[in-house]
Amino acid sequence: MITFKTMFCFTKPDRDSFENFITSAGSDAYSYPEIGSTAAELPRNYTIDRNRCELGFGGSTFLWAKKAINNWEMFNIGWIELYDNRAPIVKGRNVALLIEHFGFYSLNAAKIVYTIDEPNCYGFAYGTLTSHGEIGEERFTVDLDKRTNIVTYNILAMSRPGHILAKLGYPITRYLQKQFAVDSMQAMKLAVTSKK
């Protein structure tokens, strides 16, 4: 049986707490067995979310979108803080997310499962560790359509609640997941259009 070690608190953790959390998550296992499923066949026992938005047209927009992914701009949304947003996106790297929701905070850990670096598709996926309130995997990509020249930002997520609080507050969890997609797409649009 997997034990979930998500950190919940009513005051914002300081930098030392953030660093201690990500250090302690270093030895955590993935909290789900279907590792890499966002690159293959999606399992049936998860909620699947697909979100997409257009960022613009052409090769220069695609380059700016790739830079935005590398700078973790999709998390530049105010109520989520990423540690460390300067971290290179490489397979096996742990990341921690501080989420502020309805008067309390949660620290959640994930690990990059795989990266994508193709001529017309760029991004990565991370999977939840036992130090995360949810179970599942999320993929973030930018794509350049060779036929239309349209650049898109795409989020593919498979999730189900892990921690007891995520299970008890499932409607709130779903609201936050949907809000994250909206805010993340807006953050990417701003990151790319501000460079043009």
Secondary structure, DSSP 8 states (H G I E B T S, - for coil): ------EEESS---HHHHHHHHHHGGG--BS-S-TTGGGS---SSSEEEEEEEEEEEHHHHHHHHHHHHHTTGGG-SSSEEEETTT----TT-EEEEEEEETTEEEEEEEEEEEEEEETTEEEEEEEEBTTSSEEEEEEEEEEE-TTT-EEEEEEEEEEEE-SHHHHHTHHHHHHHHHHHHHHHHHHHHHHHHTT-
